[in-house]
Amino acid sequence: MPGIDDSKVFLPVNIAIVTVSDTRTPANDTSGDVLAERIGQAGHRLAARALVKDDVGAITALLEQWIADPEIDVVIATGGTGVTGRDVTPEAFQRLYDKEIPGFGELFRMLSYAKIGTSTMQSRATGGVARGTYLFALPGSTGACRDGWDDILRWQLDSRFRPCNLVELMPRLKEHLS
């Protein structure tokens, strides 16, 4: 059975949050707030937080900066994953991936289907690895952020989760870069 193995040591992860939006401000960024709260409750460290417009160049520039920062292990984005003209978060992420993690988006949509039905097909949630940093993009709703964290990331970013987790792979993520 999958679950937490209490005989293992918990290793906190350094996580950055970026909210991608043309309309959100720090005062009304409820999705970013949900993620920040859950990251802290899980025992991880909020390494950085930002808000950027729906612009591939702006998103990519911030991601490049955070990927280069040795104090950031994971970036979680909220917003910009839909299908409208301004939704460009997946395009920005995919420009940077060394390896995509297709299962993240697939699992997110599978779990989301139980809650919102076929509307989940409008989400282009995505995940991958860029130069040793995990990148995950969630939709901008607070519900999607809760679901993405509570049902997937909370577990995969816990070093005690079995049968396996993403944290235990971190020391090996840059093997191909040597």
C-alpha positions in Angstrom: 0.0 0.0 0.0 1.3 3.5 -0.8 1.7 5.8 2.1 4.1 7.5 4.6 6.8 5.3 6.1 7.4 6.8 9.5 10.7 5.0 9.8 12.1 7.3 7.1 13.4 10.8 7.7 11.4 13.8 6.4 13.6 16.0 4.2 12.2 19.6 3.7 12.2 20.8 0.1 12.7 24.4 -1.0 9.7 25.4 -3.1 9.0 28.6 -5.1 5.5 29.7 -6.2 4.7 31.8 -9.2 1.2 33.0 -10.0 0.7 33.6 -13.7 -2.1 36.1 -14.2 -3.0 39.4 -15.9 -5.5 40.2 -13.2 -4.3 38.8 -9.9 -2.4 41.0 -7.4 -0.6 40.0 -4.2 -3.8 41.1 -2.3 -6.1 38.7 -4.2 -3.7 35.8 -5.1 -5.8 33.2 -3.3 -4.3 30.3 -5.3 -0.8 31.3 -4.4 -1.9 31.7 -0.8 -3.4 28.2 -0.7 -0.1 26.7 -2.0 2.0 28.8 0.4 -0.1 27.7 3.3 0.0 24.0 2.4 3.8 24.1 1.7 4.4 25.4 5.2 2.0 23.0 6.8 3.8 20.1 5.1 7.1 21.2 6.7 8.7 22.5 3.5 10.3 26.0 2.9 8.7 28.7 0.8 11.9 29.8 -1.0 10.4 32.5 -3.2 7.0 33.8 -4.4 6.2 35.9 -7.4 3.4 37.1 -9.7 4.0 37.4 -13.5 1.8 38.3 -16.4 0.6 35.8 -19.0 3.7 36.3 -21.1 6.0 33.4 -22.3 9.1 35.7 -22.0 8.3 36.9 -18.5 7.5 33.4 -17.3 10.6 31.9 -18.9 12.8 34.6 -17.5 11.6 34.0 -13.9 11.9 30.2 -14.3 15.4 30.5 -15.6 16.4 32.6 -12.6 14.8 30.1 -10.2 16.2 27.1 -12.0 19.7 28.6 -11.6 19.2 29.2 -7.9 20.6 26.3 -5.8 18.2 27.3 -3.0 15.1 26.3 -5.1 14.3 22.6 -5.6 10.8 22.9 -7.0 8.7 25.5 -8.8 4.9 25.4 -8.7 3.0 27.7 -11.0 -0.7 28.5 -10.7 -2.5 29.9 -13.7 -2.2 30.2 -17.4 -2.8 26.5 -18.1 -6.1 26.8 -20.0 -6.8 27.0 -23.7 -7.4 30.7 -24.3 -5.0 32.9 -26.2 -3.4 34.4 -23.1 -2.8 30.9 -21.4 0.9 30.3 -22.1 2.3 28.7 -19.0 2.7 25.2 -20.5 4.5 26.7 -23.5 7.0 28.5 -21.2 7.6 25.4 -19.1 8.1 23.1 -22.1 10.8 25.4 -23.5 12.8 24.7 -20.4 12.2 21.0 -19.7 15.1 18.5 -19.9 12.5 15.9 -19.3 8.7 16.1 -19.2 6.8 14.2 -16.5 3.6 13.4 -18.5 2.1 11.5 -15.6 1.7 14.7 -13.6 -0.7 16.3 -16.0 -2.4 12.9 -16.7 -2.9 12.2 -13.0 -4.1 15.8 -12.3 -6.8 15.5 -15.0 -7.8 12.0 -13.8 -8.2 13.2 -10.2 -9.9 16.4 -11.3 -12.4 14.5 -13.5 -14.0 13.1 -10.3 -14.7 16.7 -9.1 -15.4 18.7 -12.2 -16.2 16.1 -14.9 -15.3 16.6 -18.5 -14.3 20.3 -17.8 -10.9 18.9 -16.7 -10.0 18.5 -20.4 -9.5 22.3 -20.5 -6.5 22.0 -18.1 -3.1 21.7 -19.6 -1.4 21.1 -16.2 2.1 20.0 -16.8 5.3 18.9 -15.0 8.9 18.3 -15.7 12.5 18.7 -14.8 14.8 21.5 -15.9 18.5 21.3 -14.9 17.7 19.5 -11.7 14.7 21.6 -10.7 11.2 20.2 -10.7 8.6 22.4 -12.4 4.9 21.9 -12.0 2.1 24.1 -13.5 -1.4 23.9 -12.1 -4.6 25.7 -13.1 -5.3 29.1 -11.5 -8.3 28.2 -9.4 -7.9 27.6 -5.7 -9.7 24.3 -6.0 -7.2 23.1 -8.6 -4.3 24.2 -6.4 -5.8 22.4 -3.4 -6.3 19.2 -5.5 -2.8 19.4 -7.1 -1.1 19.8 -3.8 -3.3 17.6 -1.6 -3.7 14.7 -4.0 -0.3 14.6 -5.8 2.5 17.0 -4.8 2.1 16.7 -1.1 2.9 13.0 -1.4 5.5 13.0 -4.1 7.4 15.8 -2.3 7.5 13.9 0.9 10.7 11.9 1.3 8.9 9.3 3.4 6.3 8.4 0.8 6.4 4.8 -0.4 6.8 3.0 -2.7 8.7 6.0 -4.2 8.8 9.8 -4.3 10.4 12.6 -6.3 12.6 13.8 -3.4 14.7 10.6 -3.4 15.5 11.2 -7.1 16.8 14.8 -6.5 20.5 13.8 -6.1 20.3 12.2 -9.5 18.5 14.8 -11.6 21.6 16.4 -13.0 23.4 13.2 -14.0 23.1 14.0 -17.7 24.5 17.5 -17.2 28.0 16.3 -16.0 
